Amino acid sequence: LLTPQWAEGRLGFLVLDEAHHLEDAATSALTLEASRGTLEGLLARLLHPDGTRGALVRARRWTREGQAVQQAMGAVRRLRKQVAQFGGYLRDFLVRQGVRFHPRYGAAWRMRTAPRRTHAIAWEPAERALQEMVGELAILTKALEQIAADLAEHHPHVDRAMAVVRELEAVREQVAGTSEAP
């Protein structure tokens, strides 16, 4: 499709040899998944549950943004609880929708519209928990931006500090991508 003939309108046919995969590929490209395991893994990269390891612990050594580090650590601790709480509410909601859970693989549910539109009362507890998580993710994202900017500005030649910046940026990008509610 990126040939000059396409741009000039000289191609008369387009053959999609793998058209039977087209719907799955389009769905996959427009799907956002934020599993509990993924979120817990990102939070652990920032601050291990025991509080002694993680990118935020390392960042605290070099940054002048001590308040931002404390804010981020607090957000991580609160998010751990909120992720678990949301998971419980989500499971309850799905069970009410008739979804069956496999002991090993969990469940899959195809959302055709926002749950609050079709099952508002059943979705309400999950919605509240989700909104709390989204707010906390916004606080965390802002704090990570401040910490990374400070480290990059004041320690650009310290390899270990810049490794922390790269780690913070990678987590921030993933967290920011998960912060939109359905």
C-alpha positions in Angstrom: 0.0 0.0 0.0 3.0 2.3 0.4 4.0 2.0 -3.2 4.1 5.1 -5.5 1.4 3.4 -7.7 -1.0 3.4 -4.8 -0.5 7.1 -4.1 -0.9 7.9 -7.8 -4.1 5.8 -8.1 -2.6 3.4 -10.6 -3.3 0.2 -8.6 -6.6 -1.3 -9.7 -6.9 -4.2 -7.2 -6.1 -4.8 -3.6 -5.8 -8.5 -2.6 -5.9 -9.3 1.1 -4.5 -12.9 1.2 -5.0 -13.1 5.0 -8.5 -11.5 5.0 -9.8 -14.3 7.3 -7.6 -12.7 10.0 -8.7 -9.2 9.3 -11.4 -9.0 11.9 -9.2 -10.4 14.6 -6.3 -8.1 13.6 -8.6 -5.0 13.7 -10.0 -6.1 17.1 -6.6 -6.7 18.5 -5.3 -3.3 17.3 -8.2 -1.5 19.1 -8.1 -3.6 22.3 -6.6 -2.4 25.5 -5.9 -4.9 28.2 -4.9 -4.0 31.7 -4.8 -7.2 33.7 -4.4 -7.3 37.5 -1.1 -9.1 37.0 0.2 -6.5 34.5 -0.7 -3.6 36.9 0.8 -5.4 39.9 3.9 -6.1 37.9 4.2 -2.4 37.0 3.7 -1.3 40.6 6.3 -3.8 41.8 8.8 -2.3 39.3 8.2 1.0 40.9 8.1 -0.2 44.6 8.4 -3.7 45.7 5.6 -4.7 48.2 8.2 -4.8 51.0 9.2 -1.2 50.2 12.9 -1.8 50.0 13.4 -2.2 46.3 12.2 -0.7 43.0 12.8 2.3 40.7 11.4 4.8 43.2 13.7 3.6 45.9 16.6 4.0 43.5 15.3 7.4 42.3 15.1 8.7 45.9 19.0 8.6 46.1 19.5 11.2 43.3 16.4 13.3 42.9 15.6 16.7 44.4 12.0 15.8 44.1 11.6 14.0 47.4 8.0 15.1 47.7 7.2 13.6 44.3 8.9 10.4 45.3 6.9 10.2 48.5 3.7 11.0 46.5 4.5 8.3 44.0 5.2 5.7 46.7 1.9 6.6 48.4 0.1 6.2 45.1 1.7 2.8 44.5 0.6 1.6 47.9 -3.0 2.9 47.4 -3.2 1.4 43.9 -2.2 -2.0 45.2 -5.3 -2.0 47.4 -7.5 -0.4 44.7 -6.5 -3.0 42.1 -7.5 -5.8 44.4 -10.8 -4.1 45.3 -11.7 -3.4 41.7 -10.9 -7.0 40.8 -13.4 -8.2 43.3 -16.1 -5.9 42.1 -15.4 -6.8 38.5 -15.6 -10.5 39.3 -19.0 -9.9 41.0 -20.3 -8.0 38.0 -19.2 -10.6 35.6 -20.8 -13.4 37.6 -24.1 -11.4 37.6 -23.8 -11.3 33.8 -23.6 -15.1 33.7 -19.9 -15.3 32.9 -18.3 -18.5 34.2 -14.8 -18.6 35.4 -12.3 -21.3 34.6 -10.2 -22.1 37.7 -7.0 -21.8 35.6 -7.8 -19.4 32.8 -10.2 -17.0 34.3 -12.9 -15.6 32.1 -13.4 -13.7 28.9 -16.3 -11.3 28.3 -16.9 -9.4 25.1 -18.0 -5.9 26.0 -20.4 -4.6 23.3 -21.1 -1.3 25.1 -20.0 0.4 28.2 -21.2 -1.7 31.2 -22.7 1.4 32.9 -25.1 1.7 29.9 -26.5 -1.7 30.0 -26.2 -2.8 33.6 -25.8 0.5 35.6 -26.8 -0.8 39.0 -24.6 -3.9 38.9 -21.7 -1.9 37.5 -21.8 0.9 40.0 -19.4 -0.5 42.7 -16.9 -1.4 40.0 -17.3 2.0 38.4 -16.5 3.8 41.7 -13.5 1.6 42.3 -12.3 2.1 38.7 -12.6 5.9 39.0 -10.6 5.8 42.2 -7.9 3.9 40.4 -7.9 6.3 37.4 -7.5 9.2 39.7 -4.6 7.5 41.6 -3.0 6.6 38.2 -3.1 10.3 37.2 -1.4 11.3 40.5 1.2 8.6 40.0 1.8 9.6 36.3 2.4 13.2 37.3 4.8 12.3 40.1 6.8 10.0 37.8 7.1 12.8 35.2 8.5 15.2 37.8 11.0 12.6 39.1 12.2 11.6 35.7 12.6 15.2 34.6 14.6 16.1 37.7 16.9 13.1 37.3 17.4 13.8 33.6 18.2 17.5 34.3 20.5 17.1 37.3 22.2 13.7 36.6 22.4 13.2 32.9 25.9 11.6 33.1 25.2 9.2 36.0 24.5 5.9 34.2 22.6 4.4 37.2 20.4 7.5 37.5 19.6 7.5 33.8 18.7 3.8 34.0 16.2 4.8 36.7 14.9 7.5 34.3 14.4 4.9 31.6 12.6 2.5 34.0 10.3 5.3 35.3 9.5 6.4 31.8 8.7 2.9 30.6 6.4 2.3 33.6 4.8 5.8 33.2 4.0 5.2 29.5 2.4 1.8 30.3 0.5 3.2 33.3 -0.7 6.3 31.3 -2.0 3.9 28.6 -4.2 2.1 31.1 -5.7 5.1 32.7 -8.8 5.5 30.6 -12.0 4.1 31.9 -14.2 2.0 29.6 
